[in-house]
Amino acid sequence: MDEHILIVDDDTAIKDSIHEFIERSGYNSLTASSAEEALELLKSNRVNVIITDIMLPGEDGLHLTDLVKQNHDIDVIVMTGYSNDYSYSEAINKGASDLIFKPFRFEELLLRLKKVLKNRQVLQDRARVVDKLEELAITDGLTKLYNLRHFYNQLEVEIGRSNRYGHSLSLLLLDIDNFKVYNDSYGHLEGDKILVRLSQIIKSCLRNMDSAYRYGGEEFTVILPETKGKKAKNVANRIKTAVELERFFLEPDKISTITISIGLTEYFKKEQRSTFIKRADQAMYNSKAKGRNRISSLFVEPASDQDNNA
């Protein structure tokens, strides 16, 4: 078993006997004689469950439980021989997963430990499922980039930050040139491969704070926080060059290349989100109109902003 159990008790005989039993039961075990020693061990050791006595020198076991639950993802089983002084609810309120009264049989302690570990696994599995569902809700299934819905939400967040703190904000809109020709000539399966590879190229050209999205079909968009137009053009050039250098084998023994048209714009304070997006879209169509495989910038601030949020 890969579970690590920390036993905390200042009674050496009890601590050592529990440690030996836990080890014989197939778990990895550490021991400490005080709350302070236990907290020090947690700095350099992975622990899944702590089994601690309440009565300890210095900080007691309930205070240890409280500190552990505030700072670590660790379950705690509390032991006490003072059944009249401490209640189950008191221990649970401090964050303990279970309370066991001394004297107890080791088999009972093992059952309690297995129950805590099982509940821990169930909660972790549930959290992973929730995380996966949340990821699927904001991710494009093919390219694994963020989807259009998340783009609108995140752009709204970045616009809010830009307006509050005066940070620059730029937007790229990218479209694969003549993509319909590739789909018609080689089929949608090969077309999908292009979309997947292009999404990987785009991500590889971005900083951690930047984010890429599948805007729809063969269109992609990139949000560039804290980025002025000049620096955004550097990012656009980096993506465009990387795409030009990529080689695709859409049919045996024949190398193909693709190009992209990019529109670039910078946010103007207090303008509507839809206006910002439309300007990037217009810039991208300007690239198409000028012959494709190029970057066009559009920084003209609108005279009035009557649009509603998209």
C-alpha positions in Angstrom: 0.0 0.0 0.0 1.2 3.5 -0.7 -0.7 5.3 2.1 1.5 7.1 4.7 0.2 7.3 8.3 1.6 9.6 10.9 1.1 8.5 14.5 1.3 11.2 17.2 1.4 10.2 20.9 3.8 11.1 23.7 3.3 7.6 25.3 6.2 5.7 23.7 4.7 2.3 24.4 1.4 3.2 22.7 3.0 5.0 19.9 5.4 2.2 19.1 2.8 -0.5 19.3 0.4 1.3 16.9 3.4 2.0 14.6 4.3 -1.7 14.5 0.7 -2.7 13.9 0.2 -0.2 11.1 3.4 -1.3 9.4 2.3 -5.0 9.7 -1.0 -4.1 8.2 0.7 -2.9 5.0 0.9 0.8 5.5 3.9 3.2 5.7 4.2 4.7 9.1 5.9 7.7 10.8 5.8 8.7 14.4 6.0 11.9 16.4 5.8 12.6 20.2 4.2 16.1 19.9 2.2 18.4 17.7 5.2 20.5 17.0 7.2 17.5 15.9 4.3 16.3 13.7 4.0 19.6 12.0 7.8 19.6 11.3 7.5 16.1 9.7 4.7 17.3 7.4 7.1 19.8 5.8 9.2 17.0 4.3 7.0 13.9 4.3 3.9 12.9 2.4 1.1 11.9 4.8 -2.4 10.7 4.0 -3.8 10.2 7.6 -2.7 11.4 11.0 -3.7 9.3 14.1 -3.2 11.6 17.1 -3.8 11.5 20.8 -5.6 14.5 22.2 -3.4 14.8 25.3 0.0 15.9 24.0 2.8 18.0 25.5 2.5 21.6 24.2 -0.2 22.0 21.6 -2.9 19.3 22.1 -4.3 17.0 19.4 -7.4 19.0 18.7 -5.3 22.1 18.0 -3.0 20.0 15.8 -6.1 18.8 13.9 -7.2 22.4 13.4 -3.8 23.4 12.1 -3.5 20.4 9.8 -6.9 21.0 8.2 -6.1 24.6 7.6 -2.9 23.9 5.8 -2.9 20.4 4.4 -5.1 17.9 2.6 -4.8 15.2 5.3 -7.4 13.3 7.3 -7.1 13.1 11.1 -8.2 10.3 13.4 -8.3 11.5 17.1 -7.6 9.2 20.0 -8.6 9.9 23.6 -8.9 8.1 26.9 -11.1 10.9 28.4 -14.5 10.0 27.1 -16.2 12.4 29.6 -14.1 15.4 28.6 -14.2 15.2 24.8 -17.1 14.5 22.4 -17.3 13.2 18.9 -18.9 16.4 17.7 -16.1 18.5 19.2 -13.5 16.5 17.3 -15.4 16.6 14.1 -15.9 20.4 14.4 -12.1 20.7 14.6 -11.9 18.9 11.3 -11.2 15.3 12.5 -12.5 12.5 10.3 -13.1 10.1 13.2 -12.7 9.8 17.0 -11.7 6.6 18.8 -11.7 6.1 22.6 -8.9 4.3 24.5 -8.5 1.5 25.2 -9.3 0.1 21.8 -8.5 -3.1 19.9 -6.0 -2.6 17.1 -8.5 -4.3 14.7 -11.0 -1.5 15.5 -8.4 1.2 14.8 -7.6 -0.6 11.5 -11.3 -0.6 10.5 -11.6 3.1 11.3 -8.4 3.8 9.3 -9.6 1.8 6.3 -13.0 3.7 6.4 -11.3 7.1 6.5 -9.0 6.1 3.6 -11.9 4.8 1.6 -13.9 8.0 2.1 -10.8 10.0 1.1 -10.5 8.0 -2.1 -14.2 8.5 -2.9 -13.9 12.3 -2.4 -10.8 12.5 -4.5 -12.5 10.5 -7.3 -15.5 12.7 -7.2 -13.3 15.8 -7.3 -11.5 14.4 -10.4 -14.8 13.8 -12.1 -16.0 17.3 -11.3 -12.7 18.8 -12.6 -13.0 16.8 -15.8 -16.6 17.9 -16.3 -15.6 21.5 -15.8 -12.8 21.1 -18.2 -15.0 19.6 -20.8 -17.5 22.4 -20.4 -14.9 25.0 -21.5 -12.7 22.9 -23.9 -13.1 22.3 -27.6 -13.3 18.5 -28.1 -11.1 18.4 -31.2 -8.3 20.9 -30.6 -8.3 20.9 -26.8 -8.2 24.7 -26.9 -10.7 26.6 -24.9 -14.1 26.9 -26.6 -16.1 29.9 -27.8 -18.2 30.2 -24.6 -15.1 30.3 -22.4 -13.6 32.9 -24.8 -16.5 35.3 -24.2 -16.3 34.8 -20.5 -12.6 35.2 -20.3 -12.5 38.2 -22.5 -15.1 39.9 -20.3 -12.8 39.2 -17.3 -9.8 40.7 -19.1 -11.7 43.7 -20.2 -12.7 44.3 -16.6 -9.1 44.1 -15.5 -8.1 46.5 -18.3 -10.7 49.0 -17.3 -9.9 48.8 -13.6 -6.1 48.9 -13.7 -5.4 50.5 -17.1 -3.6 47.5 -18.4 -3.2 47.1 -22.2 -5.2 44.3 -23.8 -4.8 42.9 -27.4 -6.7 40.4 -29.4 -5.8 38.2 -32.4 -8.2 36.5 -34.7 -6.7 33.8 -37.0 -8.2 32.0 -40.0 -6.7 29.2 -42.1 -6.4 30.3 -45.7 -8.3 28.2 -48.2 -9.2 25.6 -45.7 -12.3 24.5 -47.6 -9.9 23.4 -50.4 -8.0 21.1 -48.0 -11.3 19.6 -46.7 -12.7 19.1 -50.2 -9.4 17.7 -51.6 -8.3 15.4 -48.7 -11.4 14.9 -46.6 -12.5 16.2 -43.1 -10.2 13.7 -41.3 -7.1 15.3 -42.8 -8.6 18.7 -42.2 -9.1 17.9 -38.5 -5.4 16.9 -38.3 -4.5 20.4 -39.6 -6.8 22.0 -36.9 -5.2 20.0 -34.2 -1.7 20.7 -35.2 -2.4 24.4 -35.7 -3.8 24.6 -32.2 -0.6 23.1 -30.8 1.5 25.6 -32.8 -0.5 28.5 -31.5 -0.2 27.4 -27.9 3.6 26.9 -28.2 3.9 30.5 -29.3 2.2 32.0 -26.2 3.1 33.1 -22.7 1.5 31.6 -19.6 -0.8 34.6 -19.2 -2.0 34.3 -22.8 -4.9 32.0 -23.8 -6.0 30.5 -27.1 -9.5 29.5 -28.3 -11.2 27.8 -31.1 -13.5 30.5 -32.4 -15.4 28.4 -34.8 -14.6 26.2 -37.8 -11.1 27.0 -39.0 -10.9 30.3 -37.0 -9.0 30.8 -33.7 -8.6 33.7 -31.4 -5.9 34.6 -28.8 -6.3 36.9 -25.8 -3.1 38.8 -24.9 -3.4 40.5 -21.5 -1.1 43.4 -20.6 0.0 43.6 -24.2 0.1 46.6 -26.5 -0.4 46.4 -30.3 3.3 46.3 -31.1 4.1 43.4 -28.9 0.9 41.6 -30.0 2.2 41.9 -33.6 5.4 40.1 -32.5 3.2 37.3 -31.2 1.2 37.2 -34.4 4.4 37.1 -36.5 5.7 34.3 -34.3 2.6 32.2 -34.9 2.4 33.0 -38.7 6.1 32.0 -39.2 5.7 28.8 -37.2 2.7 27.8 -39.3 4.5 28.6 -42.6 7.4 26.3 -41.5 5.1 23.4 -40.6 4.9 20.5 -43.1 1.8 18.4 -43.6 1.6 15.0 -45.4 -2.0 15.2 -46.6 -1.2 12.5 -49.3 1.6 10.0 -49.6 5.0 11.4 -50.7 3.7 14.9 -51.0 4.5 17.7 -48.6 1.8 20.4 -48.1 1.9 23.7 -46.2 -0.8 26.0 -44.9 -0.9 29.7 -44.2 -3.1 31.8 -42.0 -4.5 35.3 -42.1 -4.4 37.2 -38.8 -6.3 40.2 -37.6 -4.9 42.2 -34.6 -6.4 44.9 -32.5 -6.0 46.6 -29.1 -8.7 47.3 -26.6 -10.0 50.9 -26.1 -11.1 51.7 -22.5 -14.8 51.4 -21.8 -15.7 50.1 -25.2 -18.1 47.2 -25.5 -16.8 43.6 -25.9 -18.7 43.1 -29.2 -17.0 46.2 -30.7 -13.6 44.9 -29.7 -14.2 41.5 -31.3 -15.7 43.0 -34.5 -12.6 45.1 -35.0 -10.3 42.1 -34.7 -12.7 40.3 -37.1 -12.5 43.2 -39.6 -8.7 43.2 -39.3 -8.6 39.6 -40.2 -10.8 40.1 -43.2 -8.5 42.9 -44.3 -5.7 40.3 -44.3 -7.8 38.0 -46.5 -8.7 40.9 -48.9 -5.0 41.8 -49.3 -4.0 38.4 -50.4 -4.0 36.2 -47.3 -1.0 34.9 -45.3 -0.5 38.3 -43.6 -1.2 40.2 -40.5 -3.4 43.3 -40.5 -3.9 45.7 -37.6 -6.9 47.9 -36.8 -6.5 50.4 -34.0 -9.0 53.1 -35.0 -11.0 54.0 -31.9 -14.8 54.1 -32.6 -16.4 57.5 -32.5 -19.3 56.1 -30.5 -20.0 52.7 -28.9 -23.6 51.8 -29.2 -23.2 48.0 -29.3 -24.5 45.7 -26.7 -22.3 43.0 -25.2 -22.1 39.9 -27.4 
